[in-house]
């Protein structure tokens, strides 16, 4: 079993800084932005990006979390998945530019579930996708707007994102 570290703490920080600048540039500033993290690590990444956006623009960007568990089409394969709370900023998402934030984009099924969940919460003006890692192998026509690192990998490999807040260590590893 071979595991290699592909991103260290400084690499993750640099990727999130770049993603934050790209979000501000594509949105022409922080106005109307809402970040929704997909639990677990997507929420942490969304909070970090919101901090960077506030630092760069001087404006706070609302952050929430969007649990997609009950919207997934593969629950039969992952029956032990425990739902996390969904929290939407007080101003809601209708008419806003919603940036979904996730740690790893793989098949696209979590994002499809997130799009379904959004329909129950309001009608965003625009939905964008930010992901720390895009590892390919899409099963659905979903493409991220903002990517920290493209990481070609085999289907047999596992990509692990570990963040200080949830894991006590900051790294992205890949291995079989």
N, C-alpha and C positions, 0 to 999 in steps of 0.2 A: 504494500500500500504506500503510494507516494503522494505526499501533500506538499504543495509549494505555496508560498505567500506571494501574491501578485500585487497587492496594495498594502502599504504600511500606513501608519497614522498620518504622516505628512502628505502622502499621495491622496488619501481620502479627503483631507482638508483642501488640497489643491483642486480636486475634482468638484467638490461642493462649491468652492469659490467660483470656479468657471461656470458651473450650472447656474449659480445665482446671477452672475453677470449676464448670461445668455437669456435667462428669464426676464430680467429687467429690460434688456435690449429688445427682445421680441414683443414685449408688452408695452414698450415705450414708457417705462416707469412702473411704479408700484400700484397705480390706481386700478381699482377693480379686481385685484388679485386675491385669490383664496387658495391656500395650500391644504390639501387633504392627504395625509399619510395613510398608507395601508399597513395595518398592524402586522408585525410588531415593529420591525426596524424601520419601516417606511415612515412611521410617526416620528421617530427620533430624527431621521434625516430631514423630514419636513420642518421640524422645529429648528434644526440647525440652519437650514436654508432661510427660514424666516428671520433668524437672527442676522444672517449675512445680508439679506435684503434690507433690513432696518439699518444696518451699519452703512451700507452703500448708498441708500436713498434717503435716510433720515425719516422714513415712514414705516410704521408697524404694518405688517401684512398678517391678516387673520389666518390661524392654523387650526385644523381639526383633524379628526381621524375618521376613516371610513372602513368599517368592518364589512368584508365581502363574503364571509363564511357561508351564509345561508343563500347566497346568490351563485355559488359555485356549481358547475355541472359535473364535478368529479367527487362529490361528497361520499359516494359509495366506495371510493378508493382511499379516502382519508376520513373515516367516520369519527375519529377521536379529536378532531379539530375543535377547540373551544372558542366560542365567539368572544370577541372583544367589544368594548363599547364603541359606538359611533358617536362622535361629537362634532356638530356643525357650528361654525361661528354664528353668533347671534344675528348678524345681518343676513344670514342665509347664503345660498349659492345662485339664486335666480338672477340671470343677467350678468353674472360675474365671469371672469376668466379663472377657471378652476384648474389648478395644476395638481394632478395625481402624482404622488411620490411613492416609489417602491424601491426596495433594495436591489432585487435581481429580477430582470425580465427574461423569461424563459419561453414557455409555450404561448403566453398571452392570455391564458384562461383567467388569471386573477384580475387582469385589467378588463376583460370582457365582463366579469362579475361586477367590477367597480362601476362600469358604465351602466349596468342594469340597476345597481343600488342607487346611483345618482338620480335616476328617473323617479325614484320614490321620494326624493328629498327636495326637488326643485328642477328648474330648467336653466342650466348654466348657459351663458352666451357662447363660451368657447371652452373646450376641455383640452388640456395639454397633458403630456406625460413626461415625468422626469424619473430616471432610474440611475442608480449608482453603477450597476453592472448590466450590460446587455450581452447575454451569452448565446444568442441565436436560437435556433431550433423552434421557430414559431410555428404554431398549429393554426393560428388565426391571423388575419391581415391587420396586425397591430404593429405600429412603429413608434418608438419613443421620440419626443421632440428634443429632449435634453439628456445626454448620456455622459456619465463619468468615465466609463471605460468599456470599450467593446472587448469582450473576452471570448474568442472562439474556444469552444470546449466540446468534448464528445458527450453524448447522452449518458454515458456511463460515469462521467465525472460529476462530482458534487461541488458546487460553489457555495462557500460559507462566508457570510458577512458577519463580522463580530464588531460590535460597537461598545465603547466604554460604558455607556449608560445601562446597557442590558447584559453585557457579557464580561465587563471588567477589562477588556482588551480591545485594541483597535486594529483590525486587519481584515483583508479579504484573502481567503485561501481557496485553492482548487486542488482536487485530488480524487483518486478512485477508491 
